[in-house]
Amino acid sequence: MNNPILEQIDLPIFDQIKAEHIYPAITAIINENKTKIKEIENYDISKIDYKFVDELSLLDYKLSNAWSQIGHLNSVMNSDLYRGEYNKCRELITDYYSNLSQNTKIFNLYKELKKSTIFESLDAIQQKIITDEIKDFKLGGVGLDEDKKTVFKELQSKLAKLASKFEENVLDETNNYTLNITDDILLEGIPEDILESAKSLAKENDQKGYTFTLHFPCYVPVLQYAKNRNLRKEMYEAYAKKASEFSDKKFDNTTIIKDILSHRASIAKLLGFNNYAELSIDRKMASGPDEVCSFLRDLSNKAKPYGLKDFEELKEAAKKDGVEDLEAWDVAFYSETIKQDKYNINDQEIKQFFPENKVIEGLFNVIKNLYDIDIVESKAPIWHKDVKYFELLQNNKIIGSFYLDLYARKNKRGGAWMDECISKSKFNVNIDYPVAYLTCNFSSPIGNNPALFTHDEVITLFHECGHGLHHLLTEISEFNVSGIKGVEWDAVELPSQFMENFCWDWNVIKNMTQHIHTKESMPKELFNKLIASKNFQSGMQSLRQIEFALFDILIHMESNPDNLDVISTLESVRDEVAVVRPPHWNRFPHSFSHIFAGGYAAGYYSYKWAEVLSADVFEEFENNGVLSKDVGSRFRREILSVGGSRPAKESFIKFKGREPSIDALLRHNGLAA
């Protein structure tokens, strides 16, 4: 059987990959890798040199490239058949890396190389790779006795399965829910384009009227604009109870959360840590969980007065409307009401100025101005007709490329993300540049009109593109530290949050807007209103992110989570930092995929941590011209191009000339005294 995963010459052959190709491809690569590892194990330790590090990196490169395309398709074109094959292979890969990280013979090669005189002759990047690998082996359980190694591997295997199941439950519950409405009176206030989409979906489902879902492009506008309070509550309740004991039992994540926390704590204890938070932070910029808690609480104390003021304003607006008890499903609606009254601006008005083609053009112009890079659309095999493929050109040479998958659809994971397709590496043969996936979940075009983006969606696109540039503009060819690999998790959001700042600059906005009907750019007067509204409810928004981050770190600081009541912990965090209190049946943790199915366990604080870094970095652009080529070149040289080849703090200081300061973040968020 021909297998497009194994036959890949340059770019993945996405239009040919099927579920039946997955297992044979992964087993073939793993078996080949195992044979080579056996050979490396027998190297003469007295004659060891850097060659074996390269050989092991090449094995990782091959497996990562194959698994990247498989994992991506599982996220964007999910099906029962594909999911089954993916999960089967995920077990194989978890087992493969568990065995490798506990391979004493390979570990000894690294240790011997570090002790040898050869180590001193290696460059700083190679030395960092060896040091990082030794630490990773230790965190992988190489020092455990055989019985504990077995337990460790079993726990890792269970965690991999639980993470997959958690994400599947969230996706299935989201896809499973629809609300059909035939009475137009109930829909008062909802924007016309949202109603058009809902009507189109109803028609697809052979229903009358309008069909609403829990997908973000549908759910959020209903909460923001629907005047019918009962409709808002019904949608909010379905969303808040997603994948919990209050919903379909087969999608309930309650037990999965308990098991994940228990297994993580067990792994941490096996490795000599008091709790999983200590283990997680061991490879991050922060010194430990206590510093993270202090950072979050300090930020909370600064934001709380502003958050309380924001909430009082909400309650006043609700009272004017006859609502005495403001509930969670009222917050977005009255926030939008206040924003319109206060700034004479609303998201739907702004949206008319952000057609997809103009936004993409504006984004590419920012990149051109900062880094002297051209981005052009090109051809490549794709997985869905809506996907586009672009190449980055410098001096007419391709230096990177990416796939852009913008629209929400059924069987596509929610949210927005960047992921690596191919990493820059000395192992690249037919394609000598990195390739990325940029994935969002925006509203698709309606009829002959282009897709229109809210300003928040424009910010999201710039954010993910920032991650993409971190991957694509690396100049490091050592696979282990190329692009975002090897970058401390609490610094990895720096380039993405940095890019968000350009969405608030007039010189950028005026050239990336065009009204859907009049074809005119956004008027300066409207932009000024947008700027005035920038820090609208920033106190509440900051506290919400701090709530998530503090909840995450605290549940992972528990040394015995078997006795932990996750919801009680969340409530106590809300007692401390929140100003908006969701109802007791809100089950936010049950769809908190970042920490239960993604890489942010005991690391969600990274968003706020990196926000400090990115605001401080952007201050340099504010002081020298927002689109300064000189500062852009320095940012590329000291932050983007070096990847994980040196500590993030060192890269920051190289760019800024000093240690990070929180002042710029507080000023940007309107929280400065």
Protein Blocks (a to p, Z undefined) as FASTA:
>chain_A
ZZfklmpmkbccfklgcfklmmmmmmmmmmmmmmmmmmmmmpcfklgcfklmmmmmmmmm
mmmmmmmmmmmmmmmmgcfklmmmmmmmmmmmmmmmmmmmmmmklmmmmmmmmmpmklmm
pcfklmmmmmmmmmmmmmnopmpcfklmmmmmmmmmmmmmmmmmmmmmmmmmmmmpccdd
fbfklmgoiafklmmmmmmmmmmnopghjaddfbfklmmmmmmmmmblklmmmmmmmmmm
goiaklcfklpcklmmmmmmmmmmmmmmmnopabfklmmmmmmmbfbfklmmmmmmmmmm
mmmmmmmmmmmmmmmmmmmnopabacfklmmmmmmmmmmmmnopafklmmmmmcfklmmm
mmmmmmmmmnopacdddddddfbfkbccddddeehiafbdcdddfbgcehiaehjddddf
bdcdfkbmklccdcddddddddddehjbccdddfklmmmmmmmmmmmmmmmmpcbfbfkl
gcjeopafklmmmmmmmmmmmmmcfklmmmmgccfklopacdfklmmmmmmmmmgoklmm
mmmmmmmmmmmmmmmmpmblmlpcfklmmmmmmmmmmmbdcdfklcfklmmmklmmmmkg
oklmmmmmmmmmmmmmmmmmmmnopklmklmmmmmmmmmmnmmmbcfklmmmmmnopacd
fklmmmmnopaZZ
